[in-house]
Amino acid sequence: MSIMKRMADLFRAKANTALDKAEDPRQTLDYSYQKQLELLTKVRRGVADVATSRKRIELQLQGLQGQSEKLAEQARKALSMNREDLAREALSRKSGLEQQIVDLKTQHANLQGEEEKLTLASQRLQAKVESFRTRKETIKANYTAAEAQTRIGEAFSGISEEMSDVGLAVQRAEDKTAQLQARSGAIDELLASGALDDVTGSQKDDITAELERMASTSDVESELARMKAEIGPGPDATPAIESGSGNAQAPGQTGATDTASAPATSGTQPAPSSDAPATHEGEGQR
Amino acid sequence: MIVRIAGEGQYDVDDSRLDELNQLDGAIEQALEAGDEQAFRSTLTTLLGEVRSAGTPVAEDEIVPSDLLLPHAEATLDEVRELLGEEGLIPG
């Protein structure tokens, strides 16, 4: 026998057993209606549970994305200070986060699909329960127990099948959310721990601390360079300061530095010549 | 005939499509017996697609038992085996 037919029969057999057991099928109607209302409540709770899980994942995604952007910013900062090692560290942490973000996005889509399915199932069930109630009252008012037996057959197996199906769907959704809970907890821990520093930035992570230390050092350096430029002859000082601000100027800069180093060898301009090696050293590290 | 896709709802499918559906159903049964998850998945996907495109959704407030019932789209081999329960794979 076909799989599809067997599965339909299995669902129907369940309904028939319940109906056969009852002395008065009209009581079965009331009992079934109670069960339908209970199931309806359960499905709605299921929808709410899935929505809660989905929202939690959305918050985690926001947190992780914030972290990722922050790390990218730190990497840029580190690079601008010629600290490739630090930039590398920030980017490698970022890449770890990206993987988590991809995973979470998949889970999010998964839950969203589950939520939609359950919402539709709940709407269907509600419409059917409503329709069943009307039919039940009509049958109770107009038919004897014996007549009711034949009258309710279809409606009863129909609603019973719907209930079995919706019941299984809720179960599946619950299993899925339970599976995600565990992984979700792990992400929360990760976000809370120092591994992926605090989103609020209330605590400084090691990269930030290092960057700030360097920033204060480099403030001193640039201030020094600026003062030297003010004191020394203009043409040589300008490229030295701009060297950190962009690669687009590199060719022009090189030319300028070369001309600067040429007079230096003649020994006529001692001040700018001490500036020139610093510039070369900076470019070499990049 | 009325066909239910588990977790999705019922469709009214014209009886003329029965042969087509039965063929796919036979392929699913084979996949189940062989334990071939991949064949099972692809045939199930095709079968569900057929029902969705050939059928008209049954009205929400209509209460009617199904003639045929199909597993939900993500169902695994084990899940279907479990649903078929004690009857096992060899029909009685």
Interface residues (C-beta under 8 A of the other chain):
Chain A: M1 S2 I3 M4 K5 R6 M7 A8 L10 F11 R12 A15 K117 L120 A121 Q123 R124 A127 K128 E130 S131 F132 R135 E154 A155 S157 G158 I159 E161 E162 D165 L168 A169 R172
Chain B: V3 R4 A6 G7 E8 G9 L21 N22 D25 G26 I28 E29 L32 E60 D61 E62 I63 V64 P65 S66 D67 L68 L69 L70 P71 H72 V80 L83 L84 G85 E87 P91
